[in-house]
Amino acid sequence: MAERLSMAAAPFWLVGMGAFVGLAILLMAWFVVYLVKRPVAMELVDLAGRPAIRPVLIVAAFFAGLSLLSTALAPVEMGLFGLRTFEDRAEAIASVFRIPSVGDEVHEFTIAGNAIEEPVSLNIPRGELQEFEVNSDQDLRLSVNVPESEQQNDPLVMKVSATDPAEWERRIGSVSPLMGEVRQFFVSNNSPEPASMTIATTTEIVIPEARAIPITAISLILYVLFFVFLRTFFSKTFAIAMASCKEAVSQPLFYLLLAAGAFMLLLLVYLPYFTFGDDVKQFKDSGLTLIIVMSIGFVFWVAGSSVSDEIEGRTALMVLSKPVGRPPFVIGKYLGIMASVAIIFVVLGTLLLLLTSYKTMYDAGETSRRSITSWHDCYRQMAQLAPGLVLGFLETAVLASITVALSTRLAMLPNLIICISIYVVGHLLPLLVHSTMGEMALVRFMSVLAATVLPVLEYFNYYGAITSGQTMPFSLFALTALYALIYITIAMLLALAMFEDRDLA
């Protein structure tokens, strides 16, 4: 049990270090502001205590503290606990600084005619070279790091000709000087003519999972900076958003969903899925669906009860009697609701990632595959799931914008019925459009019209990527995010138009 927990927690050392870096940067930025303008620094302290930001900072500080504690105990953890949580700390930190230097590169050289073991510099740190290809217009012989004449036994030489380039690709278990550090090549040209040589390399950091450190740090910083920007330039919208978020998270339903969601996620770990080795995939899909459905249900309830009740109860009239316009009121309500949803995704999403890592080791132990499963496999499962959480949040954001727009005119019950219908139809739209191909023109037109007006929520469905064991391409992910942003903008403009002439008296 302890070994499983140790191996499953290893990827979260990277997440914790990313949270530590993000918190450190935010703290240093606050200290600079404090030295320049103390009143602004005190306002930032108040901002950090708001309900939209405080839970996220607490989660980040928790994992940052665990990573720092694990690092401090690294020299003695084998003696104390009989296990090692994460062995590649130094390489992971070094890999972060190497991220800007890796990728695809093409190097061009000119080798003199009749050259014998001419040195060519090409510095690639140990373990980073993934693919290697040499092209030349003459016959060449290349040796790595050591001249061919100084090598003993069978010299390791690559032969290149105009019709037969030399290629190499890193494979597990292969033995080659290119697996280690590459400092230079020694090239011999058998032709009296100069040779043009091109070396194409593909490099990757030694610990690719170390990218989680900057990604986590940047995500945390951008989340906090968004509210700083909102507080600085849109103070009225910010005030309404924070009040709406505080109202949402103070409801018993919010804590009930968090408790029920955490309990059900823990339960899903030990449920048998009878999938013949694919239990982790089924767990990820079930956990992700659970979080999305709970968040959408919370949005329907909060948006319907908050916006419509304030309008019907004349609370909105009192707010708008102050120097607050109708656009800040509607947009602030939406942002406050989404801030509370973000807390749900951060808390339950983090728990789902942690349990996904544990589930990977748990199933490996149950199927006697523990010896061939490492923390890299745990991280790979987590990394594949992370975009699904973002897509789930975007789907919730789209439905929240529709709910807020309808709340400006409808009471909670009809709003709830319409939004649930949109959720169901939104996932069936691709099937409806496909099934009407070849039907009457009117039927086909109505299906296409529905797919144009209503959100196609199936775009946010991550089940296909989970079952195939692949991650969604970034280009497709970006297009889906752009689609969500466009639809949210249209829905909020519609909400402003419907609320603008609403008689609140």
PyMOL commands that set and color helices and strands:
alter all, ss='L'
color gray80, all
select helices_A, chain A and resi 2-36+38-48+54-72+77-81+89-101+148-150+177-179+208-233+235-249+252-270+279-312+315-320+326-366+370-372+375-407+412-435+441-453+457-460+463-468+474-500
alter helices_A, ss='H'
color red, helices_A
select strands_A, chain A and resi 104-111+118-124+129-136+140-144+157-160+166-169+182-189+195-203
alter strands_A, ss='S'
color yellow, strands_A
deselect
rebuild
show_as cartoon
